[in-house]
């Protein structure tokens, strides 16, 4: 899955012949999972129609400060548009528009959105060779980069004038690749490998029955998704859950039993930087598994259980530089029990859940957690969607490891 998936992207289109490529750029961004809103300069409509861009983006196209609908004038709020965007791509960016961006001239809606934007801004220059090489254009490039904008390099090729040289707007595929790489390079967990366990384990009694628990795996899957969006390489070791992973960047290893989760976890632990063990692993497993279905012939059934291997404890004993995170689900003396587990298992951080908290624990789409660090710092959060809880946990880890 692309880092652009789920992003709100403002596409600025200015008055250059390369504006026709904006239609192809919109299609590529949407294929990457992004949402796109287009802001055009009035003159750009001579090169590509708003109808084309609106149809492709599935959103209204903005080109002026007001829109007339049934004789009712509606204001297009440039601040609202700017705040909607997670990033802003101006492609093509003409010499004229870049000069105005540098000077702060605000004579159209696109420039007003640019001046209001707090998100990262990318610009893809497009002009003829002599214009591209002019000292004033080079000065615009320098100042725009100094402002913190990101310049997408122009390419060499045939130009509208018939000349061939530098100044051709980057192809839409290259614009998308540039933006993706730029985002990835700035992500705090780039090049970090994270091992995450999720879900329950099933310990077989016979070919039909098993010992399990109510874990849905939602918290672990949310952590895997969030870690991927922060740039990490994720190994997700999942017990049997009904969830589906739609992010191809996440490497999922499916297991069923505590023994299988133990072995899979140890396969990847030594090469990971961070391990987050959110799975609800069975503490006990049947000593003997019946080869045939056990018949209901008695009023009671005695099953002898034996302890499973403790993954957290084993990691705590062999960890080198890994940051080790465990989960504690408690029903009483929550803080004290979690701190005991933190010390006993040699963890760097423990995430405490309480079954006493409404909206927390198994099966819910929300969770309420308290983070306890090895230096005894306690940080409590309110009830949130598990996707937000995942980001809280990962942002805490990022601060702890000083990324």
C-alpha positions, 0 to 999 in steps of 0.5 A: 500500500502506498504512503499516499493511501488515505491522504487528502491531496490538493492539486494546483493546476496553472496555465501551462501546456503541461496542464493536460498531464494533470488529468493523468496525475489525478488518476495515478493519485486516486489509484494510490488511494488518495483523495484529490481536490483540484484548484485551478488558476483561471487561465489554466482552464484554457488548457484543460477543462474543470469538467475533465478534472472534476470527473476524474477527481470525483470532487468539485474543481475550484478556480475562483473565490466564488461559485454561482449556483442558481443565482446564489453566490457561494464563497470558496473558502481558501482556508478550508481548502488548505486545511483539508489537504495533507499535502499540496502538489502544484503541477504544472508550476509556471514561472508566473505562478512561482514568481507570485508564490515567492513574492506573496502575490495573491491574485487568484484562489490557488495562490490564496490556498498556497499562502494558507497551506500548513501542509507540505507543498510540492511544485513541478516546474514546467516551461520552455528551456530559456525561461527555465534557465533565466536567472529570475526563475533560478531565484524563484527555485531557490526561494521556494526551496528555502521556504520549505517547499519541495521542488520536483525536478523538471525533465529533459525532452521535447518542449512546446516550442519545438526545442528540446531541453530542460523544462519539461514537467516531470511525468505524472508517474515520476511526480508520484514516485518523488512525493512517495519517496520524499514522504518515506524519507521523512517518516520517523520509523523509516528502516526500522523493523517492528515485530508485532503479535496479534490475536488469540492462540487456539490450543487443541483439545481434540480435532474439533475443540480448542481452548482460546480467548475472546481476542479479536486481534484488532489492536495488533492489526491497528498497530501494524497498519500505523507502524507501516504508515510511519515507515516501518517494516512490519512483521505481523504474527497473527493468531486465528482472527477474522480480520483481513490485512489489506496493506501489502507492505505488512508481512503477515505470518499466520499461526494457531497455537502458542508454540507456533507463535513462540517459534515464529516470534523467535525467528524474527526477533533478533533482526527487529528493532522494536517488538510489540507483543499484543497477542493474547497468548494462551498460558496453558495448553492441553498436555495430551490432544485426543486424536479423535473427537471426545464423546460426551459420555460423562457428566464431567471432563478433566483436561490436564494442562501444561504451561506454554512457553512465555514469549515475553520472558524469553525475549526479555532474557535475550534482547540486545538493543530491541525495544520490548513492549508487552500488554497487560489485561487486568481486572484488579490492582491494575497498575501494581500488577502491570508494573510487576509484569514490566519488571519481571519480564524486563520490558521497556514499556507495558500497555495496560488494559483494564476490563473494568473500563467501558470501551476497552478490552477484547472485541471493541473497536475502541480501547483505553490504555495506560502506558508504563515505562521502565523508569516508572513513568505512567501515562494514561489516555482516554477511550479512543478508536484503536487506530488512534491508540496505535498511534499514541503507543507508537509515538510514545515509543518514537520519543523513547527511542529518540528517533 
